[in-house]
């Protein structure tokens, strides 16, 4: 066997292989003899048909099978000799040959880029630091109170937090438009479920009052015929209720799973949750910064085949989120919005993979268990969620991969210059802004 290799681009390769005539013919002859021992042909006992008859009837089929096997075998050998690892299955191109010349073919494929991790000590990243203070916990408990209001008939004009039931008619250029009229619509002022101008017009109104409110639709509104248009709505307030927040008593604490310790127990539980979310936020921000700067300092040519695979995975993830058929990519949105993310994910994967190999990082079983248990906390039945994740090989592999990637980021932080920068819970979590 002889072969030659040529680069067709940064990552594209063309490997040409020649298998001698004798090698091919001997393999075919051997397969014909083997096949003839069990072949059933009309007029002959099993295994007794002459080779010439077997060749005449099954020769083309046998040759195709043998040639395919020879291509796979010799391609594998050639790739190993040249220390080449294709990103995806090579495309095989049969090449013309003269009689008696044997078999020639060319394999077209992409290889992974060569990665050299250099200059890491020159990269500076900022690590935000913060803690949860008493005022942050007070604000969070107040937010929890606002999530569980009771309502009573209002005795004052409408303010944010009030609940109104309204009927309305919208007009564009004096004419009622489709979708602009409704009866008995419930609105919580400040919830942002209605157009900003519409909600603002309700402030100060009371039950039984009717008012004409000018409303300009956002330029990015979902209906093109209304986007950016100036309209007016005649709004009638049918009912108006004021929110009454619950007292922070044992019943309130129990509603959030705290059955012992009263307010002190609730504060401790809330504080733990806030610190856990804060730590995750800081970690995520730092990880994103580390990866962004690593990518900027180590630009890579990414294999098209790997990007294609990642694009498909992103589309499948999108289908999974909306509960659609995962095998019907026609339901997924166009590929273009996913392309940059796919390229980034491939590049990050290659860089992380190189670090994991170089540093011989391995998944810590205990750390993996803790990560799965932590992820399951948000489920109604954490124990069942843990069992489900462990039983699903795909999910378990995702958790293991994420853990290895985080270990690689931790290693990078030991190589980069890290500058701590104080911040607050409010700033980092965009809480109460």
VEXDREN-2710 file (C-alpha; in Angstrom, 1 decimal):
% VEXDREN-2710
k/r/px/py/pz
1/UNK/0.0/0.0/0.0
2/UNK/1.2/3.5/-0.8
3/UNK/-0.4/6.8/0.1
4/UNK/0.1/10.5/-0.1
5/UNK/-1.5/13.3/1.9
6/UNK/-2.2/16.9/1.0
7/UNK/-3.6/19.9/3.0
8/UNK/-6.6/21.6/1.4
9/UNK/-6.9/24.3/4.0
10/UNK/-6.2/25.0/7.7
11/UNK/-7.9/21.8/8.7
12/UNK/-9.0/20.0/5.5
13/UNK/-6.9/17.0/4.4
14/UNK/-6.9/14.8/1.3
15/UNK/-5.4/11.3/1.8
16/UNK/-4.8/9.3/-1.4
17/UNK/-4.3/5.6/-1.0
18/UNK/-3.2/2.9/-3.6
19/UNK/-3.8/-0.7/-2.9
20/UNK/-1.9/-3.1/-5.3
21/UNK/-3.8/-5.2/-7.8
22/UNK/-2.5/-8.5/-6.2
23/UNK/-3.7/-7.5/-2.8
24/UNK/-7.2/-6.8/-4.1
25/UNK/-7.5/-9.9/-6.2
26/UNK/-6.3/-12.2/-3.6
27/UNK/-8.8/-10.8/-1.1
28/UNK/-11.6/-11.3/-3.7
29/UNK/-10.5/-14.8/-4.6
30/UNK/-10.4/-15.8/-0.9
31/UNK/-13.9/-14.4/-0.3
32/UNK/-15.3/-16.2/-3.3
33/UNK/-13.8/-19.5/-2.1
34/UNK/-15.2/-18.9/1.4
35/UNK/-18.6/-18.0/0.0
36/UNK/-18.7/-21.0/-2.3
37/UNK/-18.6/-23.4/0.7
38/UNK/-22.0/-22.4/1.8
39/UNK/-23.5/-21.0/-1.4
40/UNK/-26.9/-22.4/-2.6
41/UNK/-27.2/-22.4/-6.3
42/UNK/-29.9/-24.1/-8.3
43/UNK/-28.8/-27.4/-9.8
44/UNK/-25.9/-27.8/-7.3
45/UNK/-25.7/-29.3/-3.8
46/UNK/-24.8/-26.7/-1.1
47/UNK/-21.1/-25.9/-1.3
48/UNK/-20.5/-27.9/-4.6
49/UNK/-21.0/-25.2/-7.2
50/UNK/-17.9/-24.5/-9.3
51/UNK/-16.1/-21.2/-8.6
52/UNK/-16.7/-20.0/-12.1
53/UNK/-20.5/-20.2/-11.5
54/UNK/-20.2/-18.6/-8.1
55/UNK/-18.2/-15.7/-9.6
56/UNK/-20.7/-15.3/-12.5
57/UNK/-23.7/-15.0/-10.2
58/UNK/-22.2/-13.3/-7.1
59/UNK/-18.9/-11.8/-8.3
60/UNK/-20.1/-8.2/-8.5
61/UNK/-21.6/-8.3/-5.0
62/UNK/-18.5/-10.0/-3.5
63/UNK/-16.2/-7.5/-5.2
64/UNK/-18.1/-4.6/-3.8
65/UNK/-18.1/-6.0/-0.3
66/UNK/-14.3/-6.8/-0.4
67/UNK/-13.5/-3.4/-1.9
68/UNK/-15.4/-1.6/0.9
69/UNK/-13.6/-3.7/3.5
70/UNK/-10.2/-3.0/1.9
71/UNK/-11.0/0.8/1.9
72/UNK/-11.9/0.7/5.6
73/UNK/-8.8/-1.4/6.6
74/UNK/-6.2/0.5/4.5
75/UNK/-7.7/3.9/5.4
76/UNK/-7.5/3.1/9.1
77/UNK/-3.9/1.9/8.7
78/UNK/-2.9/5.0/6.7
79/UNK/-4.6/7.4/9.2
80/UNK/-2.7/5.6/12.1
81/UNK/0.6/5.8/10.3
82/UNK/0.2/9.5/9.7
83/UNK/-1.2/10.1/13.2
84/UNK/-4.4/11.6/11.8
85/UNK/-7.7/11.8/13.7
86/UNK/-10.6/12.8/11.4
87/UNK/-13.3/15.0/13.0
88/UNK/-16.0/13.0/11.3
89/UNK/-16.2/10.0/8.9
90/UNK/-14.1/10.7/5.8
91/UNK/-15.7/11.2/2.4
92/UNK/-14.3/8.5/0.1
93/UNK/-13.7/9.4/-3.5
94/UNK/-12.9/6.5/-5.9
95/UNK/-10.1/7.3/-8.3
96/UNK/-9.7/5.9/-11.8
97/UNK/-7.2/3.2/-12.4
98/UNK/-5.6/1.4/-15.4
99/UNK/-6.2/-2.3/-15.8
100/UNK/-4.0/-4.3/-13.4
101/UNK/-3.2/-1.2/-11.3
102/UNK/-5.3/-2.1/-8.3
103/UNK/-7.4/0.1/-6.2
104/UNK/-7.1/3.9/-5.7
105/UNK/-9.2/6.2/-3.6
106/UNK/-8.9/9.5/-1.9
107/UNK/-10.3/10.2/1.6
108/UNK/-11.4/13.8/2.3
109/UNK/-11.7/14.8/6.0
110/UNK/-11.0/17.5/8.6
111/UNK/-8.6/17.3/11.5
112/UNK/-8.6/19.0/14.8
113/UNK/-6.5/22.1/15.2
114/UNK/-3.1/22.0/16.9
115/UNK/-3.5/23.8/20.3
116/UNK/-0.6/25.4/22.3
117/UNK/-1.6/27.0/25.5
118/UNK/0.8/29.9/25.9
119/UNK/0.9/33.3/27.6
120/UNK/-1.7/32.4/30.3
121/UNK/0.2/34.3/32.9
122/UNK/-0.3/37.5/30.9
123/UNK/-4.1/37.2/31.0
124/UNK/-5.8/39.2/33.8
125/UNK/-9.4/38.5/35.0
126/UNK/-11.5/40.2/37.6
127/UNK/-13.2/38.1/40.3
128/UNK/-16.1/39.9/41.9
129/UNK/-16.6/39.4/45.7
130/UNK/-19.7/39.9/47.7
131/UNK/-21.7/38.6/50.7
132/UNK/-25.3/38.6/51.7
133/UNK/-26.1/41.3/54.3
134/UNK/-29.0/41.7/56.7
135/UNK/-30.5/44.4/54.4
136/UNK/-30.4/42.0/51.5
137/UNK/-32.3/39.3/53.5
138/UNK/-34.8/41.9/54.6
139/UNK/-35.4/42.9/51.0
140/UNK/-35.8/39.3/49.9
141/UNK/-38.3/38.5/52.7
142/UNK/-40.3/41.6/51.6
143/UNK/-40.2/40.3/48.0
144/UNK/-41.5/36.9/49.3
145/UNK/-44.4/38.8/51.1
146/UNK/-45.3/40.6/47.8
147/UNK/-45.5/37.2/46.1
148/UNK/-48.3/36.1/48.4
149/UNK/-50.7/39.0/48.7
150/UNK/-54.4/38.9/49.5
151/UNK/-56.8/41.5/48.0
152/UNK/-59.6/43.6/49.4
153/UNK/-61.7/46.3/47.9
154/UNK/-59.7/49.5/47.3
155/UNK/-60.3/52.7/49.2
156/UNK/-57.8/54.8/47.4
157/UNK/-56.8/55.5/43.7
158/UNK/-54.9/52.7/42.0
159/UNK/-51.2/52.3/42.7
160/UNK/-48.6/49.7/41.7
161/UNK/-49.4/46.3/43.2
162/UNK/-53.2/46.8/43.0
163/UNK/-55.4/44.4/41.1
164/UNK/-57.8/45.7/38.5
165/UNK/-60.4/44.1/36.3
166/UNK/-60.9/46.3/33.2
167/UNK/-62.7/46.4/29.9
168/UNK/-61.3/48.3/27.0
169/UNK/-61.5/49.2/23.3
170/UNK/-58.5/50.3/21.3
171/UNK/-58.7/52.5/18.2
172/UNK/-56.1/53.2/15.5
173/UNK/-56.9/56.4/13.5
174/UNK/-60.3/56.4/15.1
175/UNK/-61.1/52.8/14.0
176/UNK/-61.3/49.8/16.4
177/UNK/-58.6/47.3/15.5
178/UNK/-58.5/43.5/15.8
179/UNK/-57.4/42.3/19.2
180/UNK/-57.8/45.7/20.7
181/UNK/-61.1/45.1/22.5
182/UNK/-61.7/42.9/25.6
183/UNK/-63.9/42.5/28.6
184/UNK/-63.0/41.6/32.2
185/UNK/-59.2/41.5/31.9
186/UNK/-57.4/41.1/35.2
187/UNK/-54.3/43.3/35.6
188/UNK/-51.7/43.6/38.4
189/UNK/-50.3/47.1/38.2
190/UNK/-46.5/47.0/37.9
191/UNK/-46.4/43.4/36.7
192/UNK/-45.5/44.6/33.2
193/UNK/-47.9/42.3/31.4
194/UNK/-49.6/45.1/29.5
195/UNK/-48.0/47.8/27.2
196/UNK/-46.3/50.5/29.3
197/UNK/-48.5/53.4/28.3
198/UNK/-51.6/51.3/28.9
199/UNK/-50.5/50.4/32.5
200/UNK/-49.4/54.0/33.2
201/UNK/-52.9/55.2/32.3
202/UNK/-54.5/53.0/34.9
203/UNK/-52.6/54.6/37.8
204/UNK/-54.9/56.7/39.9
205/UNK/-58.1/55.2/38.5
206/UNK/-60.9/53.7/40.6
207/UNK/-63.7/51.2/40.2
208/UNK/-66.5/52.5/37.9
209/UNK/-64.2/55.1/36.2
210/UNK/-63.8/55.3/32.4
211/UNK/-60.8/57.0/30.8
212/UNK/-59.3/57.5/27.3
213/UNK/-55.6/56.7/27.4
214/UNK/-53.2/57.4/24.5
215/UNK/-51.0/54.3/23.9
216/UNK/-48.0/54.1/21.6
217/UNK/-47.1/50.5/20.7
218/UNK/-43.4/49.5/20.9
219/UNK/-41.5/49.4/17.6
220/UNK/-40.7/45.8/18.1
221/UNK/-44.3/44.8/18.8
222/UNK/-45.3/41.4/17.5
223/UNK/-48.0/42.6/15.1
224/UNK/-46.4/44.6/12.3
225/UNK/-49.5/46.7/11.7
226/UNK/-49.4/48.0/15.2
227/UNK/-45.7/48.3/15.8
228/UNK/-44.7/51.9/16.6
229/UNK/-48.3/53.1/16.0
230/UNK/-50.1/55.8/18.2
231/UNK/-53.5/54.6/19.3
232/UNK/-56.0/55.4/22.0
233/UNK/-57.9/53.1/24.4
234/UNK/-61.1/53.7/26.2
235/UNK/-60.6/51.9/29.5
236/UNK/-63.3/51.2/32.1
237/UNK/-62.3/49.9/35.5
238/UNK/-64.8/47.2/36.6
239/UNK/-63.2/46.2/39.9
240/UNK/-60.3/47.6/41.9
241/UNK/-58.6/45.8/44.8
242/UNK/-55.6/46.7/46.9
243/UNK/-52.9/44.2/47.9
244/UNK/-52.6/43.3/51.5
245/UNK/-49.3/41.6/52.4
246/UNK/-49.2/38.7/54.8
247/UNK/-47.8/39.0/58.3
248/UNK/-44.5/37.2/58.9
249/UNK/-45.9/34.6/61.2
250/UNK/-45.6/30.8/61.5
251/UNK/-48.1/30.2/58.7
252/UNK/-46.0/32.5/56.4
253/UNK/-42.8/30.7/57.3
254/UNK/-44.5/27.3/56.7
255/UNK/-45.5/28.3/53.2
256/UNK/-41.8/28.4/52.4
257/UNK/-41.0/25.0/54.0
258/UNK/-39.8/26.4/57.4
259/UNK/-41.9/24.6/60.1
260/UNK/-39.5/25.3/63.0
261/UNK/-37.7/28.4/64.2
262/UNK/-40.2/31.0/63.0
263/UNK/-38.7/34.1/61.5
264/UNK/-35.2/33.3/62.6
265/UNK/-35.5/29.9/60.8
266/UNK/-36.9/31.6/57.7
267/UNK/-34.1/34.1/57.7
268/UNK/-31.5/31.4/58.0
269/UNK/-33.1/29.4/55.1
270/UNK/-33.3/32.5/52.9
271/UNK/-29.7/33.5/53.7
272/UNK/-28.4/30.1/52.7
273/UNK/-30.3/30.2/49.4
274/UNK/-29.2/33.7/48.6
275/UNK/-25.5/32.8/49.3
276/UNK/-25.8/29.7/47.2
277/UNK/-27.3/31.7/44.3
278/UNK/-24.7/34.5/44.8
279/UNK/-21.8/32.0/44.7
280/UNK/-23.2/30.5/41.5
281/UNK/-23.6/33.9/39.9
282/UNK/-20.0/34.9/40.8
283/UNK/-18.7/31.6/39.5
284/UNK/-20.6/31.8/36.3
285/UNK/-19.5/35.4/35.6
286/UNK/-15.9/34.5/36.3
287/UNK/-16.0/31.4/34.2
288/UNK/-17.5/33.4/31.2
289/UNK/-14.7/36.0/31.6
290/UNK/-12.0/33.3/31.8
291/UNK/-13.3/31.6/28.6
292/UNK/-13.8/34.8/26.7
293/UNK/-10.2/35.9/27.4
294/UNK/-8.8/32.4/26.7
295/UNK/-10.6/32.4/23.3
296/UNK/-9.4/35.9/22.5
297/UNK/-5.8/35.0/23.2
298/UNK/-6.0/31.5/21.5
299/UNK/-8.1/32.0/18.3
300/UNK/-8.8/28.6/16.6
301/UNK/-9.8/27.4/13.2
302/UNK/-12.8/25.2/14.1
303/UNK/-13.7/22.1/12.1
304/UNK/-16.9/22.6/10.0
305/UNK/-18.0/19.1/10.8
306/UNK/-17.8/19.8/14.5
307/UNK/-19.7/23.1/14.1
308/UNK/-22.4/21.2/12.1
309/UNK/-22.8/18.7/14.9
310/UNK/-23.0/21.4/17.5
311/UNK/-25.6/23.3/15.4
312/UNK/-27.7/20.3/15.3
313/UNK/-27.4/19.8/19.1
314/UNK/-28.4/23.4/19.7
315/UNK/-31.5/23.0/17.6
316/UNK/-32.4/19.8/19.4
317/UNK/-32.0/21.6/22.8
318/UNK/-34.3/24.3/21.5
319/UNK/-36.9/21.6/20.5
320/UNK/-36.5/19.9/23.9
321/UNK/-37.2/23.2/25.7
322/UNK/-40.5/23.7/23.8
323/UNK/-41.5/20.1/24.1
324/UNK/-41.4/19.4/20.3
325/UNK/-40.4/16.3/18.4
326/UNK/-36.6/16.1/18.8
327/UNK/-36.3/14.3/15.4
328/UNK/-38.1/17.0/13.4
329/UNK/-35.5/19.7/12.9
330/UNK/-37.9/21.4/10.5
331/UNK/-39.7/22.7/13.6
332/UNK/-36.5/24.4/14.8
333/UNK/-35.7/28.0/14.0
334/UNK/-33.2/28.9/11.2
335/UNK/-29.6/27.8/11.7
336/UNK/-28.1/31.3/11.5
337/UNK/-28.9/32.5/15.1
338/UNK/-27.1/29.4/16.4
339/UNK/-23.9/29.6/14.3
340/UNK/-21.8/31.9/16.5
341/UNK/-22.8/30.0/19.6
342/UNK/-22.0/26.7/17.9
343/UNK/-18.5/27.9/16.9
344/UNK/-17.8/29.2/20.4
345/UNK/-18.9/26.0/22.0
346/UNK/-16.7/23.9/19.7
347/UNK/-13.7/26.2/20.3
348/UNK/-14.2/26.1/24.1
349/UNK/-14.6/22.4/24.0
350/UNK/-11.3/22.0/22.1
351/UNK/-9.4/24.2/24.5
352/UNK/-11.0/22.6/27.6
353/UNK/-10.3/19.2/26.2
354/UNK/-6.6/20.1/25.7
355/UNK/-6.3/21.3/29.3
356/UNK/-8.1/18.2/30.6
357/UNK/-5.7/15.9/28.7
358/UNK/-2.6/17.9/29.6
359/UNK/-3.4/18.1/33.3
360/UNK/-4.8/14.6/33.4
361/UNK/-8.0/15.9/35.0
362/UNK/-10.6/13.3/36.1
363/UNK/-14.1/13.4/37.4
364/UNK/-14.3/13.3/41.2
365/UNK/-17.1/10.9/42.0
366/UNK/-18.0/12.6/45.2
367/UNK/-18.0/16.1/43.6
368/UNK/-20.2/14.7/40.8
369/UNK/-22.7/13.3/43.3
370/UNK/-22.8/16.7/45.1
371/UNK/-23.4/18.6/41.8
372/UNK/-26.3/16.3/40.9
373/UNK/-27.8/16.7/44.4
374/UNK/-27.4/20.5/44.2
375/UNK/-29.2/20.6/40.8
376/UNK/-32.0/18.5/42.2
377/UNK/-32.8/20.8/45.1
378/UNK/-35.0/23.0/42.8
379/UNK/-37.3/20.0/42.0
380/UNK/-40.5/19.1/43.9
381/UNK/-39.0/15.7/44.7
382/UNK/-35.2/16.1/44.9
383/UNK/-34.6/12.4/45.6
384/UNK/-36.6/11.3/42.5
385/UNK/-34.7/13.9/40.5
386/UNK/-31.3/12.6/41.6
387/UNK/-32.4/9.1/40.7
388/UNK/-33.6/10.2/37.3
389/UNK/-30.4/12.0/36.5
390/UNK/-28.2/9.1/37.6
391/UNK/-30.3/6.7/35.4
392/UNK/-30.0/8.9/32.3
393/UNK/-26.6/8.4/30.8
394/UNK/-26.9/11.5/28.6
395/UNK/-27.7/13.7/31.7
396/UNK/-25.0/12.1/33.8
397/UNK/-22.4/12.7/31.0
398/UNK/-23.5/16.3/30.8
399/UNK/-22.9/16.8/34.6
400/UNK/-19.6/15.0/34.4
401/UNK/-18.5/17.1/31.4
402/UNK/-19.5/20.3/33.2
403/UNK/-17.6/19.3/36.3
404/UNK/-14.4/18.6/34.2
405/UNK/-14.8/21.9/32.4
406/UNK/-15.1/23.7/35.8
407/UNK/-11.9/21.9/37.0
408/UNK/-10.2/23.1/33.8
409/UNK/-11.3/26.7/34.6
410/UNK/-10.0/26.4/38.2
411/UNK/-6.6/25.3/36.8
412/UNK/-6.7/28.3/34.4
413/UNK/-7.3/30.6/37.4
414/UNK/-4.0/29.3/38.9
415/UNK/-2.2/30.3/35.7
416/UNK/-3.9/33.7/35.1
417/UNK/-3.6/36.9/37.1
418/UNK/-6.8/37.2/39.2
419/UNK/-7.8/40.6/40.7
420/UNK/-10.5/40.7/43.3
421/UNK/-13.1/43.5/43.0
422/UNK/-15.7/44.1/45.8
423/UNK/-19.4/44.3/44.8
424/UNK/-22.8/43.9/46.4
425/UNK/-25.5/41.3/46.3
426/UNK/-27.8/43.9/44.8
427/UNK/-25.4/44.7/42.0
428/UNK/-24.5/41.1/41.1
429/UNK/-28.0/39.7/41.3
430/UNK/-29.7/42.8/39.8
431/UNK/-32.0/42.5/42.9
432/UNK/-34.3/45.4/43.8
433/UNK/-33.1/47.5/40.9
END
